[in-house]
Amino acid sequence: MSSTLDIGGVVIIGGGGHAKVVIESLRACGEPVAAIVDADPTPRQVLGVPVVGDDLALPGLRAQGLSRLFVAIGDNRLRQKLGRKAREQGFSLVNAIHPSAVVSPSARLGEGIAVMAGVAINAETRVDDLAILNTGAVVDHDCRLAEACHLGPASALAGGVTVGERAFLGVGARAIPGVSIGADTIVGAGGVVVRDLPDAVLAIGVPAKIKGDRS
Ligand code: JB2
């Protein structure tokens, strides 16, 4: 393992497509990125960041003094699991908030959250740990986004919407005011949620209808 890593830099778990967007968001807000660990430990670089091993390399990185980490894995359940494990190993989870995002001063954000370019988060919305608000997502006031959920690019929540743990809204999905989307539920691309959705279903269409059971 290289001894020249920037110990103030962020360690990234995952070196795929999501990691690329996260790395550029971190750099855009002045955060150096030190190293990547990936399930495929083949030595290589992702946007100039070295892949230094797989997850077994994490304790060694921590021992070198690196303590700040971001889990850049799109899969919600895996991201949640890896984030919890990294914390147990002594890492703190940083947020990656692109400078073009507009975050209300009254919004509350947890840790390990990706807020990509062009996102808007309005008043008194709460976003829990390890959520992804992908490029251009819009979240109006008083929403509740639970741990490790993911709002896809250009998705939009009206005021007072609840999104459950590990739920996923595909690209361009939307939800009308006050509805609740259950844990582990998926709303397909472009779907419009007009009534509450239970846990662990697949809902698609306009209005979104339940088409599958994910439990
Ligand atoms: O347990 C793991 C692990 N499992 C897979 N630990 C570590 N350290 N790495 C793991 N990986 C690695 O995550 C894979 O080897 C691969 O390099 C990377 C996943 O890359 P991929 O491009 O397939 O997915 P992604 O999670 O980066 O991006 C998905 O989610 C984004 C939000 C894609 O669907 C993107 O299109 C999407 N924008």
Residues whose N, C-alpha, C, O or C-beta is under 5 A from the ligand:
A	BS01	JB2	I13 G14 G15 G16 G17 H18 A19 V37 D38 A39 D40 D55 A72 I73 G74 D75
